[in-house]
Amino acid sequence: MILSFHPCIEVGIHSFIHAQRFTEKQKKLIKQANAIILPLGIIPEIYLFCRYHCKNVFPNYDHRFPGEGKVGDAILWKRFNMPHPRTRIYGRAWQFEKEHIEKKRPLPFRYPFVLKANQGGEGNMVFLIPNETILIRTIEILKRTEEHVKYPGLVLQEFVDTKGKDLRVVVVNRRRFFFWRVQKDPDQWKTNVSRGAEISFDVSPETKRVVGSYLEPFLGKTGINLAAIDILIARGKPLFLEINYYFGRKAFGNSDNFYRILREEIEHWLKEAQNTNSNREY
């Protein structure tokens, strides 16, 4: 039995998740399902319940939960030996403050560097830190916001200047979509499309090959099959930045094109899932 909770993917038994909670009827269906399809915007409890009772769940978020966010990304890059900017993780903003501002212990990187709150999207809560004054001000912001987020923490990262350009690779099961995000505004260092960056599909075969030589083994080991991965290219080599499990559709032209591709890839995934034994192992 195929069970879909995705509002745009009507296959098998189609149902909706209300208020991020399953009904008793839905729980019974999950325990009987051979394959389950979930929407992107779900909480860990929803995914883990499905994953416990069914081996075949799309998307594969085994490495999204419970470590979603900038901290979780940094841990994944380290764990799987992926090239990435030099990074230091802190559990809380006050811990950083105590170590480096109160006790005056040396910072791990020279100014300027990047400071990222664990949670945030579209460039929100990501700061370029040029000096101590801005650093102290930013830590105060993070201390206040940490009181209202589910997963606190922050990441310090060396600043790699790629002249306002980074690479995004969107993974949709078997398919890969490569494009540059190019920021032409000299006053804006972030390359998010929502902040004015332009999209360019002029990615050379060599760049795709080099990035793929790192990316494909990583995807094979983690099982990640629906995500947008941001990468810096420095001196011809990739530095992996972030994994975005919820991402924009502009590079696909519109949402209709994206969902057409997604449906095609889910159909292929379902054929593969039919060849696996769906029991209760996790």
Residue, then its C-alpha position, 0 to 999 in steps of 0.5 A: m500500500i502506498l500512502s501519500f501525505h503530500p498535498c500535490i502528490e496524489v498516489g495510493i491513499h491520499s491524506f492530509i496532516h492537520a496541525q502536524r498530528f496524525t489521527e488514529k486512522q492515519k497511524k493505522l495506515i502508516k503501520q500497514a504502508n509499504a511506501i510513504i510520501l511526505p511534504l517538505g515542511i514537516i516536524p521531526e515527530i511526523y517523519l520519525f513515526c513514519r520512518y519507524h513503521c515503514k522502511n520506504v519514506f520519501p523524502n529521506y530525512d534520516h540526516r535532517f532530523p534531529g540535527e536540522g540547521k547550520v549546526g547539523d550541516a557542519i556536523l555532517w560535513k565533518r562526519f563525511n569528510m566533505p570539504h567545507p570552510r573552517t568552522r567552529i560550533y557553539g551550543r549557545a550564544w551565551q557560551f560564545e560570549k563567556e568564552h570570547i568576550e568575557k574571558k577574552r579567549p582568542l577567536p578561532f578566525r580573523y576578521p572578517f568571518v561569518l556568524k550564523a544562527n542555527q536556524g534561519g533561511e533566505g540569509n536571515m540570521v547570517f552575519l558578516i562580522p568585520n570587527e569586535t563592535i559588530l560581533i558584540r552587537t550580533i551576539e546580543i541579537l542571538k542571545r535574545t532570539e535563542e529564547h524563542v527557537k526550538y534548536p538554538g546554537l550558532v556556527l562561526q565560519e571563515f569568510v571565503d570571498t567568492k566575489g558574490k557567487d555561489l553554486r546551488v545543486v538541487v537534488v530531486n531523487r536521481r536528478r541534479f540541477f546546477f546553477w550559480r547564484v550571482q549577486k551584482d549588488p556591491d552593497q550586498w554580500k549574500t547570494n540569496v535570490s530573495r536578496g537580489a541575486e540572479i540565477s545563471f545555469d552556465v555551469s561548466p561540465e568540469t565544475k559539475r564533474v568536480v562537485g559531483s565527485y564529492l556530492e554523489p558519494f555523500l548522497g549515497k551515504t546519507g540517502i538525501n534525495l530532496a534538497a538544495i545544497d549550497i557550495l562555494i567554489a574557491r580556487g577551483k575546489p568546492l566548499f560545502l556550505e548548507i543543506n536546504y530541505y525547504f527551498g525556492r522554485k524560481a530556478f525551475g521557472n515555476s512551481d508547476n515545473f518543479y512538481r512535474i519533475l517531483r512526480e516523475e521522480i517519485e514514480h521512479w522511487l516507488k518502483e525501486a521501493q517495490n523491490t525492497n522489504s518494508n518491515r518495521e526496522y529503522 
